[in-house]
Amino acid sequence: MLCPMPPTLRTDRLLLTPVQDSDLPALHAHWNDPRVGRFLWDGAPVPAATVADLVARSHHTFQTQGWGLWALRPNPAPAAGTAPIGVCGLVPSDHGPGVELLYSLAPTHWSQGLATEAASAVLAYAFTTLALPEVLATTDDANHPSLHVLARLGAVPTTRVQVGPRTYPCFTIHPPQDPGMLP
């Protein structure tokens, strides 16, 4: 699927815009916040080059597959150039073929349902526009907020995945039987 102009997604409270190079400094700071990186990056520092690579890969997958990462901003955005408050999108799965849901949110915006709202918009796009048969998700056993988000999204546990010496819970999210019931 060729997607020359990646879509902007909107929810009641969020504006999801494809990540851009101008988001690099904010994303670098976001993913290096110890509270965010604790589970997403297992607490390891995230080099700026890794963030740049993820943004470049997102540009590529938007162009070739129609999916990638969206920067999350309040809707309506308070001003042009507002820094993202998080990220949500689809990335190639590191655990075999498929597409994986990824999301992170600034701690100041936790416990407001925004991760579920963003992920629901991305999944609706994945299932209706892209007609993906499923989306995968992984998290840490101790990441209870993420486990709750996945439960609200209807994620079904599957075989755990091995990454180095650790295993992680893995989930599959399928399109709802009734399209009117998208997450």
C-alpha positions in Angstrom: 0.0 0.0 0.0 1.5 3.3 -1.0 0.6 6.1 1.4 2.1 9.3 0.1 0.3 11.4 2.7 0.1 9.7 6.1 -3.3 10.4 7.8 -3.9 12.5 10.8 -6.2 10.9 13.3 -8.5 12.7 15.7 -10.3 11.6 18.9 -12.3 13.7 21.3 -9.2 14.7 23.2 -6.3 13.9 21.0 -4.8 14.8 17.7 -2.6 12.0 16.3 -0.1 13.3 13.6 2.5 11.1 11.9 5.8 11.6 13.8 8.1 14.1 12.1 11.8 15.0 12.3 10.7 18.1 14.3 9.4 15.7 17.0 12.9 14.2 17.6 14.0 16.3 20.6 10.6 15.9 22.4 10.5 12.1 21.7 14.1 11.7 22.8 13.3 13.5 26.1 10.0 11.6 26.5 11.5 8.1 26.0 14.4 9.0 28.3 12.0 9.9 31.2 12.8 7.0 33.6 9.0 6.6 34.3 8.3 6.1 30.6 11.5 4.1 29.7 11.1 1.8 32.7 9.0 -0.7 30.7 9.2 0.5 27.1 13.0 0.4 27.1 13.7 -1.7 30.2 15.2 1.4 31.8 18.1 1.7 29.3 19.0 5.1 28.0 17.6 5.8 24.5 20.2 7.4 22.2 19.1 10.2 19.9 20.2 8.0 16.9 17.7 5.3 18.0 14.8 7.9 18.1 15.9 9.2 14.7 15.9 5.6 13.4 12.4 4.9 14.7 11.1 8.1 13.1 12.8 7.3 9.8 11.4 3.7 9.9 7.9 5.2 10.6 8.2 7.4 7.5 9.2 4.4 5.5 6.4 2.1 6.7 3.8 4.9 6.2 5.1 5.2 2.6 5.1 1.5 1.9 2.6 -0.1 4.3 0.3 2.7 5.3 1.1 2.5 9.0 3.7 4.0 11.4 3.9 6.1 14.6 1.7 9.0 15.4 2.7 11.8 17.8 -0.1 12.5 20.4 -1.1 16.1 21.1 -4.1 17.6 22.9 -7.1 18.2 20.6 -7.5 20.9 19.9 -3.8 21.6 20.0 -3.1 24.7 22.2 -0.7 26.2 19.7 1.3 25.3 16.6 4.5 23.5 17.5 3.1 22.0 20.7 5.3 19.2 21.8 3.9 15.7 21.8 2.5 14.2 25.0 3.2 10.7 23.8 3.3 8.3 20.8 1.0 5.6 19.6 1.2 3.6 16.4 2.1 0.4 14.7 5.7 -1.0 14.3 7.0 -4.2 12.8 6.9 -6.9 15.4 10.3 -8.0 16.8 8.8 -11.3 17.6 8.0 -12.7 14.2 5.8 -11.6 11.3 3.1 -9.0 12.0 2.5 -5.5 13.2 2.7 -4.5 16.9 0.9 -1.8 18.7 3.2 0.6 20.6 2.2 3.4 22.9 3.7 5.7 25.5 2.4 8.7 27.3 3.9 11.4 29.4 3.4 10.7 33.1 1.5 14.0 33.5 -1.2 12.5 31.3 -1.4 9.1 32.9 -4.6 7.7 34.4 -6.9 9.7 32.1 -7.8 7.1 29.5 -5.6 8.7 26.8 -3.6 5.7 26.0 -6.7 3.6 25.4 -8.2 6.5 23.4 -5.1 6.8 21.2 -4.7 3.0 20.8 -8.4 2.7 19.9 -8.0 5.3 17.1 -4.9 3.5 15.7 -6.7 0.1 15.9 -9.8 1.5 14.1 -7.5 2.7 11.4 -5.6 -0.6 11.2 -8.8 -2.7 11.0 -11.0 -0.5 8.8 -8.6 1.4 6.5 -5.7 -1.1 6.3 -7.9 -4.2 6.8 -5.2 -5.8 9.0 -6.2 -9.3 10.2 -4.7 -8.7 13.7 -2.4 -6.5 15.7 0.1 -7.8 18.3 1.1 -6.2 21.6 3.6 -6.9 24.3 4.2 -5.5 27.7 5.9 -6.3 31.0 4.3 -8.4 33.6 4.7 -5.5 36.1 3.2 -2.9 33.8 -0.3 -3.0 35.2 -1.5 0.2 33.5 -0.5 -1.2 30.1 -2.1 -4.6 30.9 -5.4 -2.7 31.8 -5.2 -0.8 28.5 -4.8 -4.0 26.6 -7.7 -5.6 28.4 -9.9 -2.6 27.5 -8.8 -3.0 23.9 -10.0 -6.6 23.9 -6.4 -8.0 23.6 -6.2 -11.8 24.0 -3.2 -13.4 25.7 -1.0 -15.6 23.4 2.3 -17.4 23.8 4.8 -15.4 25.8 7.8 -14.0 23.8 11.4 -14.5 24.7 13.7 -11.5 24.5 17.2 -12.2 25.8 16.9 -13.9 29.2 13.4 -12.6 29.9 9.9 -13.5 28.7 7.1 -11.0 28.2 3.3 -11.4 27.9 2.2 -11.2 24.3 -1.4 -10.4 23.1 -3.3 -10.5 19.8 -6.0 -7.9 19.0 -8.4 -8.9 16.3 -11.0 -6.7 14.5 -14.3 -6.9 16.2 -17.0 -9.1 14.6 -19.3 -6.0 14.4 -17.4 -3.1 12.8 -19.6 -0.7 14.7 -17.9 -2.1 17.9 -14.4 -1.0 17.0 -12.3 -0.2 20.1 
